[in-house]
């Protein structure tokens, strides 16, 4: 029985992909709270864990993208930001 191929699993993944970082983090915190409560049946726990992992990956991707943008801020000789450089700029 594979849940990864179900239309509901696909819809959930698409919904997560459209979430803001803050919304995904709140949803992940809710998943963790529910799992830690110990009141969730085994099958639902597995499904929650899978959803939580998707949320975690989404949040990490958003953090990685933000970090990449920040690292591309150009700093002048005085240490002050002077502008930005495109992410695909080959110069470091």
C-alpha positions, 0 to 999 in steps of 0.5 A: 500500500503506497501512499506516495502515488495517491492523488491525495499525497500529490496534492499535499506535496503541491500544497507544501510547495506553495507554502511560505516558510512561516506557514510550513514551519507552523505546520511542521511544529503542529506535526511534531506536537501531534507525534509527541503527544502519543495519542495518534494511531500508528498509521496516522503517525506514519503519515504525519511523519512523512508530511513532517519530512516534506515540510522539513525539506521545504523549510530547509530549501527556503533557508538555503535559498535565503542564505544564498541570496545573502551571501551574494550581497557585495561588501565594499572596502569599508565593510558596508554593503554596496549592492548585490550580485546575481546568484548565477554570477561566477565571480566570488 
